[in-house]
Amino acid sequence: MEKLDTRIKGHDHEIERMCNYHYQGFIDSIRELQQVSGDATKLKGEIQGLNRELKFSCDPLLSKGDELVKYRKIQKNVTLAIESLSLCLPVLEMYGKLQEQMKCKRYYPALKTLEQLEHTYLPRVLNHWFSQTMAEAIPRLRERIKDASMVELKDFLESIRKHSAKIGEVAMRHAAEQNNMDPSIAKKRVKTRRVPPPPNPFTGEVEDVAPSPPTNNSDKEEELSAQDLIDFSPVYRCLHIYSLLGDKEKFESYYRSQRWKQAWLSLQPPPNMHESLDLFKKYFHDIIGFFVVEDHILHTTQGLVTRSHMDELWEKTVEKLSATLRITWEKQMETFQEKKTNNNQVAENNNLEEMEIEEKSCKLASLMLEVKKLIVLFCHTLKGYGFSVGRLLELLLEMRDRYSVILSDQWIDVFTDIFTEDNYTPILCDKPEDYVIICSQFPYTDKELDKSEYPRQFPFSQFVPSIYVQVKEYINACLKFSADLHLSHTEIDDMIRKSANQLLTKTLGACLSKLIKKPSLSLLQLIQISINMNYLEMSCEYLEEYISSLTGAEKDSVHIARLHGSSMFKDARSEAEQQIYQQLNLKIDEFLDLASYDWTISDSKGQASSYLMDLVVFLKSIFMSFTNLPEKVAKTACMSACQHIASRLMALMLDNEVKLLSIGAFHQFNLDVMQCEQFAASAPIPDSNDGTLQMAFTDLRQLLDLFINWDWSVYLADYGKQQSRYLRVPRHIAVSLLEKLNNGDKKKNNLFASLKKNERDKKRLIETVLKQLKVLENGAA
């Protein structure tokens, strides 16, 4: 502490020494300061004087400066106001423009205006109160634009649905004119009307089109294309609006779904379409109209309709269309068959009803032919728009088969009428004109007939040329269906031959079979039918040449199918021949049913029975009409008749109702058989005198000789031997007739009490022969 005090005292001493050293300088400084203070006071007074003088002189200037500041502030406020108005007026003008565009339904330009208002103009006026109101209204305006454009789109879709058939009709008419097809569809002309071009997709504005200069033919305006009939601007606007709003996918999905629903509606057939060609046209027009519109949308927009989407729609359409047409054809067939069945039940004795059936069949065939033309034109139309129509063309081949069935049904009535109207007698031509007509209808040449005098007689009846002409008409009708199918000559030829074979083998064959089996046909008519079959069979070669001339196919081509008519006519001729044999036998039965024998007669009448004489006369006249039949057929018929006579005569003696027989009855029966043998030996058919016909009566001849000659010893001795004289007399027949003969003798014995010795011997002989025959029977057993 002491050191600290010492240190302090040391520092105080130093301070005092220093102060003493500088004191004089301090005094000098104070004096100078006092002198400066006086000068400062003097200077202050001068300044104050100057200040008063300056203030006096500056007061006006300050007044003007205040005014200047005031006006500067006013100018600044005016400038700010002008700047604010410059910013607000464009916003208000754009908003007014937006409202005007909305009022005029120019929604795409309105949307563009709204975009500019939101992103360009409103940011400049954010400090203004109305900007917030406008900003809040913008989403609602967008929704209004979307809703309004969607309403326009819906109206467009509704309109396009209504006008789809008209669009399709115009497209089909243009395709018909380009392909020289179906002029009836192109008959109706449509006057030109101009529609505004689609709006610019970026500005939404519609460009003004300069009017076309008048032409000399101004009253006949050029016909519009199918696309020009519709204003597509609603679609473009809605697409652009939704694209700008970021909902393009939603719009595409909605558009495609709605159009698919419309496509499905177009694919629904109208009620009773199978009965009306106009309904078929409307159906096809609707479908074509739909795809014409979609094709136009495809090529005028990007992404709204894609090729893959169109291909998918087309595939489904082809499937539905094919199914619909098949169902429609089935309904046509069912309706036709039902009406035909009902009318057949009512019209059994009514020719008028039968004519109505034939008329309905013709209408159905004509309808199917017109529908085929529609389908072909349908394919050409859509092929021009890039769609694949191969499956539809294949469908026509299926339709061709149904068309052939309808034609075949129609030709059933034609053939039936021909058969009904024919008189089944050879055609007789009294005049050269008639002869030329028949020769032009049917390919028949006969040099001898050409040189003969009139009247000239053909070997066939009228239904031969009539059938030939109608078969050619059927071929022509089938050929109409193949037109415009773009088939090769060979394909057309195969198709025609297939249809012709169906007509010949099924339709005509069935009609001929039904005709031949008619019980009302006489034997002469059957003979004429058999003769007719020969000439129809020969005509098949000419039919093949006719088909080749129509189709242009080479006759000798390996791909050409042959007509089966020859075999069908052979079968029909065989059937007719069988009917001839049966009819001939039935006629023979009619004569033989008149037979009335007295089986207990003691002696014969000395001549053949009258019924048998009449039968022989009838057979001779019938066999004279066999001259135009093939020799084999005539011989077969004659042989069949002789065999039938022999079997019926044998059956008369063996009838169980015949209980008694006498030798006199055998003699009378022998006279009848001899008459038959004489007829067989008289060669009723040329070249039949070879003894073949007499062989039909061999069984009867051996049986009668056995009983009349009473040659039982030879019969029993040679029994079972191939060289036996009575080889064709069966043991059971001999036993049966001997028993009947024995029963006849027993009855006679009962009537006469006293018998002659020879009668008793005969009785014992019969019993002895019977016993021996029974022994042979037991031995054989």
PyMOL commands that set and color helices and strands:
alter all, ss='L'
color gray80, all
select helices_A, chain A and resi 2-103+107-125+129-179+227-229+233-244+248-266+273-275+277-300+307-346+351-383+390-421+432-441+447-451+463-482+489-516+523-551+565-592+610-628+631-654+663-681+694-708+712-717+731-751+757-780
alter helices_A, ss='H'
color red, helices_A
select strands_A, chain A and resi 428-429+456-457
alter strands_A, ss='S'
color yellow, strands_A
deselect
rebuild
show_as cartoon
